[in-house]
Amino acid sequence: MSNMAKRPRVAIIGAGVVGLGIAWRLASRADVTIFERGKAGMGASHAAAGMLAACCEAEPGEEALVALGRVSQARWPAFAEELARASGIDVELRRDGTLVLALTADDRAELAHRLEFQRQNLDLPLEWLSAAATRAKEPHLAGKIAGSLFSPQDHQVDNRKLVQALRIAAESIGVAIYEQRPVKEISVQGRRANGVVLDDGTVAPADSVVLAAGAWSRTIGGLPPDRRPPVRPVKGQMLALRMDAAAPLLNHVLWAPGVYLVPRRDGRLIVGATVEEKGFDESITAGGMLTLLEAAWRAIPAVEDLPIEEIWVGHRPGSRDDAPILGRGPLESLFYATGHHRNGILLAPVTAEAMAKLILDDVIEPAIRPFGLDRFLASRAAE
């Protein structure tokens, strides 16, 4: 009898950056299959803006999430380089930093209050810039501004190139990706997940199952309702404008009141995003576009002359506390990697690496320990 260990079979539900990233990290030691309800990478991963904002968004009560984001942020340069070697695609990690703009004195006071918490409680590398220093970085800003908060370590990547790169890298080492193959439920035998059942009734056996279906995670059957991950769709409308790539209006990621703007090297300017609790509604509304464009215009008046290149809707996977659900599921051999809300791109490296380590070696990285499903079960039991 051979002493060689059998390669485990892993079925992953969902082919966004989370599912693809985990598959890529698993494939050197496991036989990995991904089942995707639509086209790979065309959900929230496609709709995202690609911001790696672990610092400037930090708020009270999010200490563990900030720590997780900082761990992942530190891994991004090596992750991007390795992915470029594996796929041949540059995901365009830009290290220009992020500006959070204050247009008025009230904006400045609010940012100053947040900055005090971010520095004193979280020790984040943020600094306040005067109006003149802000304009030196971005000369096309509105004529009257109050300054900005600068986050030198909050960067960006091109999320759509990231999806392409992850798919190529994963498939190049044997990952099988099945598109337009929705999963109906997790196959259960006793207290163990032993595969997935597709909508057409096909059963795909597996030694481990990873639920990484983003906003659709709760729709996957096979578990009692209170053991399904509490993840809901959070609708976001977005658009892209076309700048002159040789003379862009903006070079840094910019957060302004009511909007964020993300410049790409090719001249696209991503403008986002609404936050709407409307289920899986996919309509693009006049109000949504008006809100974004007006907020963008208040920050950079010259955007009014830019052509609109694309408009779209995405559905962020929001958990009950808007933090990811990472770790073991309620069945043996079932794992959750979902609920990343606005942080799926930022958390891609740490999610992929930590989940692969957990699945293959039964080791829990300290950074993901606070984000298991049990935090919701415990809170429910206390009610």
Disulfide bonds with the S-S distance in Angstrom:
none
